[in-house]
Amino acid sequence: MVPTQETIRVEFMIEHYVRNKMPLLVMGPNSTGKTNIVTNMLRDQKILQINFSIQTVSQNLSDYFYDQEMFLV
């Protein structure tokens, strides 16, 4: 990935959130590199990454956690 002013800014913000153990939700238009930036930055971290689309409904998320035997508390 070629660093741009925008990707450097986004990486800085993500690093801030990760360093301070803050939850992070990355949102934006299709094909803007959101997944690529986060995946590259956090490739050595243990993360839970769930991608959503316009077709995603809350039941999809619930089913995912149920299938993974994960429970939200």
Stockholm file with secondary structure:
# STOCKHOLM 1.0

chainA/1-73         MVPTQETIRVEFMIEHYVRNKMPLLVMGPNSTGKTNIVTNMLRDQKILQINFSIQTVSQNLSDYFYDQEMFLV
#=GR chainA/1-73 SS CCCCHHHHHHHHHHHHHHHTTCCCCCCCSTTSSHHHHHHHHTTTSCCCCCCCCTTCCHHHHHHHHHHTTCCCC
#=GC SS_cons        CCCCHHHHHHHHHHHHHHHTTCCCCCCCSTTSSHHHHHHHHTTTSCCCCCCCCTTCCHHHHHHHHHHTTCCCC
//
